Amino acid sequence: MLTEIDFLDVVRLTPLVAIDLIVSDAQGRVLIGHRRNRPARGTWFVPGGRILKDETLDAAFARIADAELGIAKLARSAARFEGVFEHHYTDNFAGEPDVSTHYIVLAYAITSGTTAALGRPDQHSDYLWLTPAELLTRADVHENTKAYFR
């Protein structure tokens, strides 16, 4: 595990690699959460998380699905790969001035059979299910989330 100071150096010097989960329900609505953490705190965003050092993509996908959605043992093979995206933020997890955050994001789409138990309140303060058209019109949905639907 990196200390916060060491991780800040990583954020300052390199891009981070992450997985975002584009979760749809049977009506075609997409799950978005109101972010508690930096970067992008206070905006609506799809669930996701960083891939850890020496973690396989399959293990990262399963861990992130559990941590962000509360879905245990979700296999990456059950998702559709949507592509590679770049996310740039002017801030960082620590709020340190003049340190931006750069993510390389692997986006995966999944369809959920239920909406009842999805989401983790420690990650997001609230959740919404919106159609892609609805989320594209909202000013409080982050541009990096909107990019998945343009």
C-alpha positions, 0 to 999 in steps of 0.5 A: 500500500502506498502512503498518501504522500507517495500516492500523491506523487503517483497522481502528480507524475503518471496517469492512473488506470481505472475501470468504469461501470456503465450499468443499465436497467431493463428500461435502458436507464443508466445508474449514476452516483453523486460523488463524495470524493475528489476528483469530481466531488459533487457531480453525478458519475458512473461507478468505477475505480482504479486498477491496483498494482499487480491486479488482473483486469478480471480481479479489478473488475470484480473488486470494483463491482463489489465495492461500487455496486455491492455485486459480489463476484461479477465476471468481466466476461459478463460485460461488454467492453465500450472502449478506452477513455481519458479523464482529466481533472484539475484537482486530485484526491488530496485537494493539493493545489496545482496537481491534476489527475489523469485517468486512462479508463476502460469502460464496461457496460452491464445490464442489471436485472435489478435496481433495488440493491445496487450502490454503496453509500460510502462511495456515493451520497445518492444514486439516480437512474436516468436515460442517456438523453436525460443525463446528457441534458443535466449540468450536474452530470460530469462531462466524462460520464456524458462522453460515454453516451455521445 
